[in-house]
Amino acid sequence: MSERYRLTSVETVEEEDGWLFTVRDEHDLNQEVILVPCDERNVAAWVNNCTHESQRLYREGVGLVRRNGGIVCPKHGSIFDECAGTCNNGPAAETALPSVDVTVEDEQVYLTDDSVDFLWAGGDDDDDDDDVPGSSSHLQF
């Protein structure tokens, strides 16, 4: 679907502790994607939803909740490895976040996934989710 598209710099992803953007997938649906600092001067890109329930991992105004190299689901506390996307605890155990292909070149991050088209930086305002976890255990670290 898309050609290589420059998203942002590795420095920005590191400074902001994540970076959110929206794509259109092959089913003509909008999806939020998060860039996460991963390893030295690299990033990973994951669809911005917990695999257990449709819960955003990165919330605008809050960002990501991260702990010990993992992304924490703010609803149930499952922790996804920020570089591999896998989860081995909590309700999302034995699952992995869907990835989106990106490439880092000369400290710049490019969207290189042929199955999506870049729409805009930031979240999908058309989503019915109000960005608030549906439980009373709003995790913050």
LINJO-V964994 format. One record per backbone hydrogen bond with DSSP energy under -0.5 kcal/mol. CO is the residue of the C=O (numbers start at 1). NH is the residue of the N-H. Records with the same first field share a line. If there is no record, write none. Layout:
CO->NH ; NH
This chain:
5->111
8->109
9->13
10->14
11->15
12->16
13->17 ; 18
14->17
19->35
20->122
21->33
22->119 ; 120
23->31
24->117
25->28
29->25
31->23
32->48
33->21
34->46
35->19
36->44
38->42
39->41 ; 42
42->38
44->36
45->100
46->34
47->49
53->55
55->50
57->59 ; 65
59->62 ; 63
63->59
64->66
65->72
67->70
69->82
70->67 ; 72
71->80
73->77
74->139
78->73 ; 80
79->88
80->71
81->85
85->97
86->81
87->94 ; 95
89->92
90->93
92->95
95->87
98->47
101->112 ; 113
103->105 ; 110
105->108
107->10
108->105 ; 110
109->7 ; 8
110->103 ; 112
111->5
112->114
113->116
116->2
117->24
120->22
123->125
124->127
131->133
136->138
137->139
